[in-house]
Amino acid sequence: MCGITGFYSKESEGLDQDELIEANNLLVHRGPDNEGYFYKGADGKQNLIIGSENKEKNNKVSVGLGFKRLSILDVDKGNQPYISPDGRYISIFNGEIYNYKELKNSLKSWEFNTTSDGEVIIPMYIKYGIDFASKLNGMFAICIFDTKENSLVLVRDQVGIKPIYIYDDENFFAFSSEIKSLLSFSKIKKDFDRNAIYNYLTFQNTFGAQTLFKNINLLEKGSVLEFKNNTISKTFYWSYDDNGLSNEYSRSALLDRLTQAVQRQLISDVPIGTYLSSGIDTSTVTSLANTANQKFSAITCGYDNDSIEPEYGIDEKKLARITSKSLGVEHFIYILNKPSLADTLYKTIFHLDEPRMGYSYQNLIISNATSNHFKVVLSGVGSDELFGGYPWRYKNINNNTLDKDGHYKLWNRVVGEDEHQSAFIQNEYLSSLYSPRDHYEEALSSSEQSSPLSTIFAFEFNTFLQGLLIVEDKLSMANSLESRVPFLDIDLIEYVTGIDPKLKYKGDVGKVLLKDAIRGMVPENVLSNPKVGFIPPIEFWREDRNKEFILKLLDKKNIEKFEIFKYEYIDRILGKFFSGDDSVARGLWSILCIQAWLDIYFTDDISHESFYNFDYKNSYIREM
């Protein structure tokens, strides 16, 4: 896993070379082990540099590619950029290609110089053109520059595990693994997108290509972007498809695909581990990893029983210990301390680039604890969306017809549309916007499958999961940790999505097929354990230090500075929360995230340097 960035100047004078170096340096957390650059000067001269020495600065270049490396495969030789023998093609990529050995075997005429996975990209592109992406099994964001055609190709993996962001105007095209890197280019003028902010405050997410930054888009999953002759074309090479629900369920077929997915993702030349909670997802991954005859360890992070109220029920250490002992797996356990929002909220939002999904600050702390032991970790993300882990969301179907109003209300998670008048400052711009309901309708329409229930599964895969994957990538890479997601192996997905979703849950019990496939391989009490989301105890927010931080961040002056919220609405939410009303916690969290994000990226009040040197010593302790 790594970080990539690059640009193409459409103006004849080009751009200062040191701007690329600065943008690349902002990705150092994604790849602290090595770096590389390719430049095409405004005069047509080309230069490829591996390593940090002899970096020329202040030259004008028309095309620049930058790479930061987290060394995982072929630690000594697998540096980038890659270059074809004739010098025509240059490639950089972030992620892993798990079937690279099979692909190398299919490229008999090609001479490979390393054992790294990324070396297959150029020969696969030469052989298959942009169709090469559909033959990759992995998680990836790829850039290929054709020096002869003066064109760029960007590719994102089928599922959207690895992000890549795009900026394009009449004078400048740029891309990067993270938005903060893009924002460093002088050609990019920073502004926030009110439309996207309202969508986030409705769904706690944005859908498709939309980000909270105006004119910066996320390249959508399963797509290829071609930049040639100063114009962009985009094609989709993969999309969620239930195949007419024609796949029959077989326990052995599912277990075989699960096993292959986990074992494929264990490839590594550096220490590797698994997350292990009390749930079936991480227990499945850990159990299947244990069958691979490869050294690995498991890690569990949780709050101390004595520091939380019993109703939260989020201490998962006991069942995790039972699972690790039954498997004979080395097991690290960390106790998370009571969170300080002042310490963690800004750092979390900075590394996310923009707010996404739920109470994610604990993910940042967990990934840091994990990075004490591994460079690579396998997680359970994606299991719920694939196997039906949310039965309460599948009930908006009547007479084989989706109740769109009921389904929409289910996803109207933060500021209800009926609250917009009281929550948001009304202005000419707001009244001219299309509504969050339109945003929802577009996402639902593009997710249509062969049955209403299958459409719900596709919608969650195309929207909710995409937000989770952004959080998983950004907050693991903030700690130079590669997080892999074996439940999102493309072969596994294409089998499971074709199975009738009615078989995946019974009443209020989800993941029926996964439990059937893995039965006997994990402790029975893990299979029967009710689903519990890892939600931090929100009563911590009411403690004096956190209350003081919240009230300061959401004071009247701060709220009115950006003309988004009506302060009367914020004051009402705060009053309810600090009077003990937990029902407003999700909305309060989302508002805090937006205000912190605005402070970080649209004021000069917050130093970004501190986010790269954060001290986690008070965030957790290791249980011995």
Secondary structure, 3 states (H helix, E strand, C coil): CEEEEEEEECCCCCEEHHHHHHHHHCCHHHCECEEEEEEEECCCCEEEEECCCCCCCCCEEEEEEEEEECCCCCCCCCCCCEECCCCCEEEEEEEEECCHHHHHHHCCCCCCCCCCHHHHHHHHHHHHHHHHHHHCCEEEEEEEEECCCCEEEEEECCCCCCCCEEEECCCEEEEECCHHHHCCCCCCCCCECHHHHHHHHHHCCCCCCCCCECCEEECCCCEEEEEECCEEEEEECCCCCCHHHCCCCCHHHHHHHHHHHHHHCCCCCCCEEEECCCCHHHHHHHHHHHHHCCCCEEEEEEECHHHCCHHHCCCCHHHHHHHHHHHCCEEEEEEECCCCHHHHHHHHHHHHCCCCCCCCHHHHHHHHHHHCCCCEEECCCCHHHHHCCCHHHCCCEECCEECHHHHHHHHCCCCCHHHHHHHECCCHHHHHCCCHHHHHHHHHHCCCCCCHHHHHHHHHHHCHHHHHHHHHHHHHHCCCCEEECHHHCHHHHHHHCCCCHHHHCECCECCHHHHHHHECCECHHHHHCCCCCCCCCHHHHHCHHHHHHHHHHCCHHHHHHCCCECHHHHHHHHHHHCCCCHHHHHHHHHHHHHHHHHHHHHCCCCCCHHHHCCCCCCCEEEEC
